Amino acid sequence: MKNDKLNHEVEKSLQDNLLHKAMDRRTFLEGTTKIAGAALGLTLVNSLTSIPVSAASSSSVFNSVVNKPDLVFPVISDIHIQRQSDDFLKKFVTTLEQLNKVAPKQDAFAVVGDLTDLGLVEEYDKFMSAYNVRKQPQAVSMFAIGNHDYWNGLSAVNAQKRFLEKTGMESIYYHKIIKGYHFIVLYTEDGNTSGTFSVKQIEWLGEQLRIANADDPKKPIFVFHHQPIKGTIYGSEWGFSQNRDLFYDTLKEYPQVISFSGHTHYPLDDPRIIHQKDFTSIGTSTGAYMWLDSGRIQGEIPERAGILNQALIVEVHNNKVIIKRRDIHNDDWTGEPFEISYPANKQNFKYTEDRDKKAPFFTNDAMLSIVNEKTTATSLAIMFTQAKDDLLVHDYKVVARNAETKEVAREFLAFSEFYSDPVPNPLTLQLDELKPNTTYEIEVHALDAFGNVSNNSLKVLGKTLDGVVKEVTISLSKNVLKGIEDTVEVTVENARSPKSDWIGLYEINDKPGPTASIWWMYTQVTNGTCKFTYNPKSNIYQGRYKEGSTYKLIYFYGSGYDEVASTTFTVGSI
């Protein structure tokens, strides 16, 4: 009876505190996350997965900058205009129109690669048709080629030729001076996903940097390239390795460099999107869909990732550069502007990788509970109020221990969902792959963007239901296909709700991970069942799909390559 009363009081307190206090992503990013409730082993009757969002004006953040800049230019990337769909085209149009609204006097406009999804003529035509009628006539267009712009079946040289013909760029890489400031645009040299920058191109870069520095060493130099430099910004694990050190060391000589890169699709909201050590690097997000770090419960492409659409607006003053982060999808700003002082001095860099030593924390009244109605034989759902941090709570580490043996059964990593609007608070997470009829002690620690771990944690006890665990199975409408164009109906039973789970096609002896899948798709699950038609015309690697060969369809959880279920089929002759 005591516990029932306590549950009721805490639930009411939680509702009173949270349902009347709105939180949008900006509030969360500014470290003002509201916290409520506290208990060990406390269980709520009903789950609260988010709180109402209210429009919070951030115009005051930018009103402090009253001086007219010498130069203004937006930077976007990864538009991925598609032939088969106009979804990304519509987002691009919105981007252009909104940037014209918030930056009505642009001196330049930069796109850092992946203008198209496959480098097709129709895709370029869509891109340029949208751009040409909305570009400001005085703004200098600067486009860099990305790896996707090569994926049209042409040779690298011919793909570059198409890029130039369709975009009107004067060269595949170039150096421009706009209102006395130097802009150097590089090119990835082929369709290699991680990026290719040859010694020859890097040597050319070095020559252009020397010219720009000789012109005026006190001014910033702007450099644009599609893939990021590994070991710099948030998401740079997707950057290039070949000639990486030569590239970095070439820029290293010039602390006034600001390097813009795309490719990763990582959101601008994370403070690590800007990096300073020997020069400044900054990511440019995406106009298509979000990608995130691997290994989290929500997956690399979390739910509603397609909503993300972001851009940078760069304002250059005589003694500083201000970079504003724009949420196009919200028609608002996100986070504080980045400000870089000039003349550049490495000793004064403030966006260094060691700039944050403060750990996040849960307040004394923070609460963690089990969501009873979501408990199954193999999973527990937890709900907890978000931690606080001076910059950004990025993740939560969740440990499930067997309550009897105290042994660690599973460890999970989950995003705080800082990228969502509104940021859910409390946050609800589903912990899968547990054993039936077992009591677990669940412990949650908070991690910030720089890896600092909270000194305090939240704990709760929860028990899975008793029951038979149903295995995931894949069945086909037929096991022998008639030729390389034949389709097959696929049914996956007992699949879990989408968390970036996916299905990939491999040759029978391929090892997933080191070997890329011939075809893949994210699962779409209804009541534990995923049904779809596999069509070989959608294969990414057509040359690996042949008559007389046997193939394996594999179901994976999240972003990993551990096989959950699989089945095989053979491609026969017509």
C-alpha positions as CSV (number, residue, x, y, z in Angstrom):
1,M,0.0,0.0,0.0
2,K,2.9,2.3,0.8
3,N,4.5,1.6,-2.5
4,D,1.3,2.2,-4.4
5,K,0.9,5.6,-2.8
6,L,4.5,6.5,-3.5
7,N,4.1,5.5,-7.1
8,H,0.9,7.7,-7.4
9,E,2.6,10.7,-5.8
10,V,5.7,10.5,-7.9
11,E,3.7,9.9,-11.1
12,K,1.6,13.0,-10.3
13,S,4.7,15.1,-9.5
14,L,6.3,14.0,-12.8
15,Q,3.2,14.9,-14.8
16,D,2.9,18.3,-13.0
17,N,6.5,19.2,-13.6
18,L,6.9,17.9,-17.1
19,L,3.6,18.4,-18.9
20,H,3.7,22.1,-18.0
21,K,7.3,22.7,-18.9
22,A,8.2,22.6,-22.6
23,M,11.6,21.6,-23.8
24,D,12.8,22.0,-27.3
25,R,16.2,20.9,-28.6
26,R,17.7,24.3,-28.2
27,T,17.0,24.3,-24.4
28,F,18.5,20.9,-24.2
29,L,21.7,21.9,-26.1
30,E,22.1,24.9,-23.8
31,G,22.4,22.6,-20.8
32,T,19.1,23.5,-19.2
33,T,17.5,20.1,-19.2
34,K,14.7,20.0,-16.6
35,I,14.9,17.1,-14.2
36,A,12.2,15.6,-12.0
37,G,11.5,12.6,-9.7
38,A,13.6,10.0,-7.9
39,A,13.5,6.4,-6.9
40,L,15.3,3.0,-6.9
41,G,13.1,0.2,-8.1
42,L,10.2,2.6,-8.7
43,T,7.7,1.7,-11.4
44,L,5.3,4.1,-13.1
45,V,1.8,3.0,-14.1
46,N,1.9,5.0,-17.3
47,S,4.8,6.1,-19.5
48,L,5.5,9.6,-20.6
49,T,7.7,9.6,-23.7
50,S,7.9,13.3,-24.5
51,I,6.8,16.6,-23.4
52,P,5.1,19.4,-25.4
53,V,7.2,21.6,-27.5
54,S,6.9,25.4,-27.5
55,A,8.4,27.7,-30.0
56,A,11.3,29.4,-28.3
57,S,12.7,32.4,-30.1
58,S,16.5,32.5,-30.4
59,S,16.7,35.8,-32.3
60,S,18.2,37.4,-29.2
61,V,21.2,35.1,-29.5
62,F,22.1,36.7,-32.7
63,N,21.1,40.3,-32.0
64,S,24.4,40.9,-30.3
65,V,26.1,40.9,-33.6
66,V,25.2,44.3,-34.9
67,N,28.1,45.2,-37.1
68,K,27.7,44.6,-40.7
69,P,29.9,41.8,-41.9
70,D,32.4,42.1,-44.8
71,L,31.3,38.9,-46.3
72,V,28.3,36.5,-45.9
73,F,27.9,33.0,-47.4
74,P,25.9,29.9,-46.6
75,V,27.4,26.4,-46.7
76,I,25.4,23.2,-47.3
77,S,26.1,19.7,-48.4
78,D,24.8,16.2,-49.1
79,I,21.6,17.2,-50.9
80,H,21.3,13.9,-52.6
81,I,18.7,14.9,-55.3
82,Q,17.2,11.7,-56.6
83,R,15.7,10.7,-59.9
84,Q,12.9,8.5,-58.5
85,S,11.7,10.9,-55.7
86,D,11.3,14.6,-55.2
87,D,11.5,14.4,-51.4
88,F,15.0,15.7,-51.1
89,L,14.3,18.2,-53.9
90,K,11.5,19.8,-51.9
91,K,13.9,20.0,-48.9
92,F,16.5,21.7,-51.1
93,V,13.9,24.3,-52.3
94,T,13.0,25.0,-48.7
95,T,16.7,25.4,-47.8
96,L,17.3,27.9,-50.6
97,E,14.2,29.9,-49.8
98,Q,14.9,30.0,-46.0
99,L,18.6,30.9,-46.5
100,N,17.5,33.8,-48.7
101,K,15.2,35.0,-45.9
102,V,17.8,34.9,-43.1
103,A,20.8,35.9,-45.3
104,P,19.3,38.2,-48.0
105,K,22.7,39.6,-49.1
106,Q,25.0,36.6,-49.9
107,D,28.4,37.1,-51.4
108,A,28.9,33.4,-52.2
109,F,27.0,30.1,-51.9
110,A,28.9,26.8,-51.2
111,V,27.8,23.2,-51.6
112,V,30.3,20.7,-50.3
113,G,29.5,17.6,-52.4
114,D,26.9,15.0,-53.0
115,L,24.6,17.4,-54.9
116,T,23.0,14.2,-56.4
117,D,22.4,10.7,-55.2
118,L,23.8,8.9,-58.2
119,G,25.3,11.6,-60.5
120,L,22.5,11.2,-63.1
121,V,21.5,13.8,-65.7
122,E,18.0,14.0,-64.3
123,E,19.3,14.6,-60.8
124,Y,21.6,17.4,-61.9
125,D,18.8,19.0,-63.9
126,K,16.5,18.9,-60.8
127,F,19.2,20.4,-58.7
128,M,20.2,23.2,-61.0
129,S,16.5,24.0,-61.9
130,A,15.8,24.6,-58.2
131,Y,19.1,26.5,-57.6
132,N,19.1,28.8,-60.6
133,V,15.8,30.4,-59.9
134,R,16.6,31.0,-56.2
135,K,20.2,31.9,-56.2
136,Q,21.1,35.5,-55.5
137,P,22.6,37.0,-58.6
138,Q,25.5,38.6,-56.9
139,A,26.5,35.4,-55.0
140,V,29.4,33.3,-56.4
141,S,28.4,29.7,-56.7
142,M,31.0,27.2,-55.4
143,F,30.2,23.5,-55.7
144,A,32.5,20.6,-54.8
145,I,32.0,17.1,-56.2
146,G,31.2,14.3,-53.7
147,N,31.5,10.5,-53.9
148,H,27.8,10.1,-54.8
149,D,28.2,12.3,-57.8
150,Y,30.4,9.6,-59.3
151,W,27.9,6.7,-58.9
152,N,26.5,6.8,-62.4
153,G,28.5,4.1,-64.1
154,L,30.8,6.5,-65.9
155,S,34.5,6.7,-65.5
156,A,35.8,9.2,-63.0
157,V,36.9,11.5,-65.8
158,N,33.5,11.4,-67.5
159,A,31.7,11.8,-64.2
160,Q,33.7,14.9,-63.5
161,K,33.0,16.1,-67.0
162,R,29.2,15.7,-66.4
163,F,29.6,17.5,-63.1
164,L,31.2,20.5,-64.8
165,E,28.8,20.6,-67.7
166,K,25.7,20.4,-65.4
167,T,26.8,22.7,-62.6
168,G,28.7,25.3,-64.7
169,M,31.7,25.2,-62.5
170,E,34.8,26.4,-64.3
171,S,37.0,23.6,-62.9
172,I,36.8,20.5,-60.8
173,Y,39.0,22.3,-58.2
174,Y,39.7,26.0,-58.0
175,H,40.8,29.0,-56.0
176,K,38.6,32.1,-55.9
177,I,39.0,35.5,-54.3
178,I,35.8,37.1,-53.2
179,K,35.8,40.6,-51.7
180,G,39.5,40.1,-50.7
181,Y,39.0,36.7,-49.1
182,H,40.4,33.4,-50.4
183,F,38.2,30.3,-51.2
184,I,39.9,27.0,-52.1
185,V,37.6,24.3,-53.4
186,L,39.0,20.7,-53.6
187,Y,37.6,17.6,-55.2
188,T,37.4,14.0,-54.2
189,E,38.9,12.3,-57.2
190,D,36.6,9.2,-57.6
191,G,33.6,7.5,-56.1
192,N,35.5,5.9,-53.2
193,T,33.2,6.4,-50.2
194,S,36.1,7.4,-47.8
195,G,37.5,9.9,-50.3
196,T,40.5,10.2,-52.6
197,F,42.9,13.2,-52.5
198,S,46.1,12.6,-54.4
199,V,49.6,14.0,-53.6
200,K,49.3,16.1,-56.7
201,Q,46.1,17.8,-55.5
202,I,47.4,18.3,-52.0
203,E,50.6,19.9,-53.4
204,W,48.4,22.2,-55.4
205,L,46.5,23.0,-52.2
206,G,49.8,23.9,-50.5
207,E,50.6,26.3,-53.4
208,Q,47.2,28.1,-53.1
209,L,47.6,28.4,-49.3
210,R,51.0,30.1,-49.7
211,I,49.4,32.5,-52.2
212,A,46.5,33.3,-49.9
213,N,48.8,33.7,-46.9
214,A,51.1,36.0,-48.8
215,D,48.2,38.2,-49.8
216,D,47.1,38.8,-46.2
217,P,48.2,36.4,-43.3
218,K,45.7,38.0,-41.0
219,K,42.6,37.0,-42.9
220,P,40.8,33.6,-42.8
221,I,41.3,31.2,-45.7
222,F,38.3,29.1,-46.5
223,V,38.9,25.5,-47.8
224,F,36.1,23.1,-49.0
225,H,36.3,19.3,-49.5
226,H,33.6,16.6,-49.3
227,Q,35.1,14.0,-46.9
228,P,36.4,15.2,-43.5
229,I,39.9,14.7,-42.3
230,K,40.0,11.8,-39.9
231,G,40.6,12.7,-36.3
232,T,39.1,16.1,-36.5
233,I,35.3,16.8,-36.3
234,Y,32.4,14.8,-35.1
235,G,31.8,12.1,-37.6
236,S,35.4,12.2,-39.1
237,E,35.7,8.5,-38.6
238,W,34.0,8.5,-42.1
239,G,36.9,10.6,-43.4
240,F,39.8,9.6,-45.7
241,S,43.0,7.7,-44.7
242,Q,45.1,7.8,-47.8
243,N,47.3,10.9,-47.7
244,R,45.5,12.0,-44.6
245,D,48.6,13.2,-42.8
246,L,50.0,15.0,-45.8
247,F,46.6,16.8,-46.2
248,Y,46.5,17.7,-42.5
249,D,50.1,18.8,-42.3
250,T,49.6,21.1,-45.4
251,L,46.7,22.9,-43.6
252,K,48.6,22.8,-40.3
253,E,50.9,25.6,-41.4
254,Y,48.1,28.0,-41.6
255,P,46.0,28.4,-38.4
256,Q,43.8,30.9,-40.2
257,V,42.3,28.1,-42.3
258,I,38.7,27.2,-41.8
259,S,38.0,23.8,-43.5
260,F,34.4,22.9,-44.4
261,S,33.5,19.2,-45.1
262,G,30.3,17.2,-45.7
263,H,29.8,13.5,-46.3
264,T,29.0,12.4,-42.7
265,H,25.3,13.6,-42.4
266,Y,26.1,14.1,-38.7
267,P,23.9,16.9,-37.1
268,L,25.3,20.3,-36.3
269,D,23.9,20.2,-32.8
270,D,26.9,18.3,-31.3
271,P,29.6,20.7,-30.1
272,R,32.3,18.5,-31.7
273,I,31.0,19.5,-35.2
274,I,33.7,22.2,-34.9
275,H,37.3,21.3,-34.1
276,Q,40.4,23.4,-33.5
277,K,43.9,22.2,-33.0
278,D,46.2,23.5,-35.7
279,F,43.4,25.1,-37.8
280,T,39.6,25.1,-37.7
281,S,37.5,22.2,-39.2
282,I,33.7,22.2,-39.3
283,G,31.1,19.8,-40.6
284,T,28.2,20.9,-42.7
285,S,25.5,18.3,-41.9
286,T,23.0,17.3,-44.6
287,G,19.9,18.4,-46.6
288,A,18.8,14.8,-47.0
289,Y,18.8,12.5,-43.9
290,M,20.7,12.2,-40.7
291,W,23.4,9.7,-39.9
292,L,24.8,9.1,-36.4
293,D,27.4,7.2,-34.4
294,S,27.2,3.4,-34.5
295,G,26.5,1.2,-31.5
296,R,23.5,2.9,-30.0
297,I,20.1,1.4,-29.3
298,Q,18.4,3.8,-31.7
299,G,20.7,2.9,-34.6
300,E,22.9,5.0,-36.9
301,I,19.8,6.2,-38.7
302,P,17.3,6.7,-35.9
303,E,13.5,7.1,-36.2
304,R,12.5,10.2,-38.2
305,A,16.1,10.8,-39.4
306,G,14.7,12.0,-42.7
307,I,13.4,15.2,-41.1
308,L,16.8,16.6,-40.5
309,N,17.8,19.5,-42.8
310,Q,20.6,21.9,-41.7
311,A,22.9,24.6,-43.0
312,L,25.6,27.0,-42.0
313,I,25.7,30.7,-42.5
314,V,29.1,32.3,-42.3
315,E,29.6,35.9,-41.5
316,V,33.1,37.4,-41.9
317,H,34.1,40.5,-40.0
318,N,37.4,42.3,-40.0
319,N,38.5,40.6,-36.8
320,K,36.3,37.5,-36.5
321,V,34.3,34.8,-38.3
322,I,30.8,34.0,-36.9
323,I,29.3,30.6,-38.0
324,K,25.6,30.2,-37.4
325,R,23.9,26.8,-37.3
326,R,20.5,26.7,-39.0
327,D,17.8,24.1,-38.5
328,I,16.0,24.4,-41.9
329,H,13.4,21.9,-40.8
330,N,12.5,24.1,-37.8
331,D,13.0,27.4,-39.5
332,D,15.2,28.3,-36.5
333,W,18.7,28.3,-35.2
334,T,20.3,25.5,-33.1
335,G,23.0,26.1,-30.5
336,E,25.1,29.2,-30.0
337,P,27.1,30.6,-33.0
338,F,30.7,29.6,-33.3
339,E,33.0,32.6,-33.1
340,I,36.6,32.5,-34.4
341,S,38.9,35.5,-33.8
342,Y,41.5,36.9,-36.2
343,P,44.4,37.1,-36.7
344,A,44.4,33.4,-35.9
345,N,46.4,32.2,-32.9
346,K,46.4,28.5,-32.0
347,Q,46.9,29.5,-28.4
348,N,43.6,31.2,-28.4
349,F,41.6,28.4,-30.0
350,K,38.5,27.7,-27.9
351,Y,36.9,24.8,-29.8
352,T,39.6,22.2,-28.9
353,E,38.9,18.5,-28.4
354,D,39.9,18.9,-24.7
355,R,37.7,21.9,-24.0
356,D,35.2,20.1,-21.8
357,K,36.2,18.4,-18.6
358,K,32.9,18.7,-16.8
359,A,30.9,15.5,-16.4
360,P,27.1,15.4,-16.8
361,F,25.1,14.7,-13.7
362,F,21.7,13.6,-12.6
363,T,20.1,15.9,-10.0
364,N,19.1,14.5,-6.6
365,D,15.5,14.1,-7.6
366,A,16.2,12.3,-10.9
367,M,14.0,9.3,-11.6
368,L,14.4,5.9,-13.3
369,S,11.5,3.5,-13.7
370,I,10.3,0.4,-15.5
371,V,7.5,0.9,-18.1
372,N,5.4,-2.2,-17.2
373,E,3.2,-2.3,-20.3
374,K,6.2,-2.6,-22.5
375,T,7.8,-5.5,-20.6
376,T,8.2,-8.7,-22.6
377,A,9.9,-12.1,-22.1
378,T,13.1,-10.8,-23.6
379,S,13.0,-7.0,-23.0
380,L,12.5,-4.3,-20.4
381,A,11.5,-0.7,-21.2
382,I,13.0,2.0,-18.9
383,M,12.0,5.6,-18.6
384,F,14.1,8.3,-16.9
385,T,14.5,12.0,-16.6
386,Q,17.4,13.4,-18.6
387,A,20.7,14.4,-17.0
388,K,22.2,17.9,-17.2
389,D,25.5,19.0,-18.8
390,D,27.2,22.3,-19.5
391,L,27.3,21.5,-23.3
392,L,25.4,18.4,-24.3
393,V,24.4,15.0,-22.9
394,H,25.1,12.8,-25.9
395,D,24.6,9.2,-24.6
396,Y,23.5,7.0,-21.8
397,K,25.3,3.8,-20.8
398,V,22.9,1.3,-19.5
399,V,24.0,-1.8,-17.7
400,A,21.7,-4.8,-17.0
401,R,22.9,-7.0,-14.2
402,N,21.4,-10.3,-13.0
403,A,19.9,-9.3,-9.7
404,E,20.8,-12.7,-8.1
405,T,24.3,-13.3,-9.4
406,K,25.2,-9.6,-9.9
407,E,26.9,-10.5,-13.2
408,V,26.6,-8.1,-16.1
409,A,24.1,-9.6,-18.5
410,R,24.0,-6.9,-21.2
411,E,25.4,-3.4,-21.7
412,F,23.7,-0.8,-23.9
413,L,24.6,2.6,-25.3
414,A,21.8,4.9,-26.2
415,F,21.5,8.4,-27.6
416,S,20.0,11.1,-25.4
417,E,18.1,11.9,-28.6
418,F,19.5,15.4,-28.6
419,Y,18.8,15.6,-32.3
420,S,15.0,15.4,-31.8
421,D,12.4,18.1,-31.6
422,P,11.3,18.1,-28.9
423,V,14.0,16.3,-27.0
424,P,12.1,13.6,-25.1
425,N,12.2,14.1,-21.4
426,P,11.7,11.6,-19.8
427,L,13.5,9.4,-22.2
428,T,12.2,5.9,-22.9
429,L,14.5,3.1,-24.0
430,Q,13.8,-0.6,-24.9
431,L,16.4,-3.0,-23.6
432,D,16.3,-6.2,-25.8
433,E,17.9,-9.6,-25.8
434,L,17.4,-10.4,-22.1
435,K,16.4,-13.7,-20.6
436,P,12.8,-14.6,-19.7
437,N,11.6,-14.7,-16.1
438,T,14.7,-12.9,-14.8
439,T,15.1,-10.0,-12.5
440,Y,17.6,-7.4,-13.6
441,E,19.2,-4.4,-11.8
442,I,19.4,-1.6,-14.4
443,E,21.9,1.1,-13.9
444,V,22.2,4.3,-16.1
445,H,25.1,6.7,-16.4
446,A,25.1,9.8,-18.6
447,L,27.9,10.6,-21.0
448,D,28.5,14.0,-22.6
449,A,29.7,14.7,-26.1
450,F,33.3,14.6,-25.0
451,G,33.1,11.3,-23.2
452,N,32.8,12.5,-19.6
453,V,30.8,10.1,-17.5
454,S,28.4,11.1,-14.7
455,N,29.7,10.3,-11.3
456,N,26.2,9.4,-10.1
457,S,23.8,7.0,-11.7
458,L,20.2,5.9,-11.6
459,K,19.2,2.3,-10.7
460,V,16.0,0.3,-10.9
461,L,14.9,-3.3,-10.6
462,G,12.8,-5.0,-13.4
463,K,11.7,-8.5,-14.2
464,T,11.1,-9.9,-17.7
465,L,8.0,-12.0,-18.3
466,D,7.9,-15.7,-18.4
467,G,7.4,-17.1,-21.9
468,V,8.9,-18.9,-24.9
469,V,11.3,-16.9,-26.9
470,K,10.4,-17.0,-30.6
471,E,13.3,-17.1,-33.0
472,V,13.5,-14.8,-35.9
473,T,12.9,-16.6,-39.2
474,I,13.1,-15.7,-42.9
475,S,11.0,-17.4,-45.5
476,L,10.9,-17.0,-49.3
477,S,8.2,-17.5,-51.8
478,K,10.7,-19.7,-53.8
479,N,14.2,-20.8,-53.4
480,V,15.3,-20.9,-57.0
481,L,14.9,-17.7,-59.1
482,K,14.6,-17.7,-62.9
483,G,17.4,-15.5,-64.0
484,I,19.0,-12.3,-62.6
485,E,15.8,-10.2,-63.1
486,D,13.4,-12.5,-61.2
487,T,11.9,-11.3,-58.0
488,V,11.1,-13.1,-54.7
489,E,8.7,-12.4,-51.8
490,V,10.4,-12.3,-48.5
491,T,8.8,-12.7,-45.0
492,V,10.6,-12.1,-41.7
493,E,8.8,-13.4,-38.7
494,N,9.3,-12.3,-35.0
495,A,11.3,-9.3,-36.1
496,R,11.6,-6.5,-33.5
497,S,10.4,-3.0,-34.0
498,P,12.7,-0.9,-36.3
499,K,15.8,0.2,-34.6
500,S,17.9,0.5,-37.7
501,D,17.6,-3.3,-38.1
502,W,18.3,-4.2,-41.7
503,I,18.6,-7.1,-44.2
504,G,21.5,-7.5,-46.6
505,L,22.2,-9.8,-49.5
506,Y,25.6,-11.5,-49.8
507,E,27.2,-14.2,-51.9
508,I,27.1,-17.5,-50.0
509,N,30.7,-17.3,-48.8
510,D,30.9,-13.5,-48.2
511,K,31.8,-12.2,-44.7
512,P,29.5,-9.3,-43.8
513,G,31.4,-6.2,-42.7
514,P,34.6,-6.6,-44.5
515,T,32.5,-7.4,-47.6
516,A,29.9,-4.9,-48.7
517,S,26.3,-6.2,-49.2
518,I,25.1,-6.6,-52.8
519,W,21.8,-5.1,-51.7
520,W,20.3,-4.0,-48.4
521,M,17.3,-2.3,-46.8
522,Y,16.0,-1.2,-43.4
523,T,13.2,-3.4,-42.0
524,Q,9.7,-2.2,-41.8
525,V,7.9,-4.2,-39.2
526,T,4.2,-4.6,-38.4
527,N,3.2,-6.8,-35.5
528,G,6.5,-8.6,-35.6
529,T,6.4,-9.3,-39.3
530,C,8.4,-7.7,-42.1
531,K,7.3,-8.4,-45.7
532,F,8.8,-7.1,-48.9
533,T,9.7,-8.0,-52.5
534,Y,13.4,-8.4,-53.3
535,N,14.1,-7.0,-56.8
536,P,17.6,-7.5,-58.2
537,K,17.2,-4.3,-60.2
538,S,17.9,-2.5,-56.9
539,N,21.3,-4.2,-56.4
540,I,24.1,-1.8,-55.6
541,Y,26.7,-4.2,-57.0
542,Q,25.1,-5.6,-60.1
543,G,28.2,-7.4,-61.3
544,R,28.2,-9.7,-58.2
545,Y,24.7,-11.1,-59.0
546,K,25.0,-13.9,-61.5
547,E,23.1,-16.9,-62.8
548,G,24.2,-20.2,-61.2
549,S,25.2,-18.6,-57.9
550,T,23.8,-19.0,-54.4
551,Y,23.0,-16.0,-52.2
552,K,22.2,-15.4,-48.6
553,L,19.7,-12.9,-47.1
554,I,20.8,-12.0,-43.6
555,Y,18.8,-10.1,-40.9
556,F,20.9,-7.9,-38.6
557,Y,20.2,-6.0,-35.5
558,G,21.1,-2.3,-35.5
559,S,24.4,-1.2,-37.1
560,G,26.3,-4.5,-36.4
561,Y,27.1,-7.5,-38.6
562,D,26.1,-10.3,-36.2
563,E,23.7,-12.6,-38.0
564,V,20.3,-12.9,-36.3
565,A,18.6,-15.0,-39.0
566,S,19.3,-15.9,-42.6
567,T,18.1,-17.9,-45.6
568,T,19.5,-18.8,-49.0
569,F,18.4,-19.0,-52.6
570,T,19.9,-19.8,-56.0
571,V,19.7,-17.8,-59.2
572,G,18.9,-20.3,-62.0
573,S,18.8,-19.8,-65.8
574,I,15.8,-18.4,-67.6
